Amino acid sequence: MSTEDDRHKEKMQKIKAARDKMMEDRQGEKGLIIVHTGPGKGKSSSGFGMILRCIAHEMPCAVVQFIKGAWDTGERRLLTENFGELCQFYAMGEGFTWETQDKTRDIAAARAGWEKAKELIRDESIRMVLLDEINIALRYEYLDLDEVVRFCATKSRT
């Protein structure tokens, strides 16, 4: 073996030892919060990609959509018709807020979605909960941002 190969092997052994030590020191699983934000498209698509990865690994998961209601969306149809045993799907909204134009109803729908989301997050058998469109409910102040952040931060530490 060449000197370069020896140096590489030695370097990789040190990295492996450090990783093994890090894994040894872990204190069980903790939650992870991933936030996708920004203008335009892609946030939901990314979240649904993570849901599909959970399904591929046979990990129970759930989706709570905060705005879309009875709309027949492709992602909803795919998940409920093919993976309903692994992925619970709750479309809690009543449509886009500029369509309903009823703030009281929109707030009630968002609150119901948030209560369902908290129930699912508390369920230790569910490995991932996608809070799709919660950013819209927060932007229009249908939900209290501090309450959502506080709950999520608390649950991610347990």
HELIX and SHEET records of a PDB file:
HELIX    1   1 THR A    3  GLU A   24  1                                  22    
HELIX    2   2 LYS A   43  ALA A   56  1                                  14    
HELIX    3   3 GLY A   74  PHE A   83  1                                  10    
HELIX    4   4 THR A   97  THR A  100  1                                   4    
HELIX    5   5 LYS A  103  ARG A  122  1                                  20    
HELIX    6   6 ILE A  134  ARG A  139  1                                   6    
HELIX    7   7 LEU A  145  ARG A  157  1                                  13    
SHEET    1   A 3 CYS A  87  ALA A  91  0                                        
SHEET    2   A 3 CYS A  61  GLN A  65  1                                        
SHEET    3   A 3 MET A 128  ASP A 132  1                                        
END                                                                             
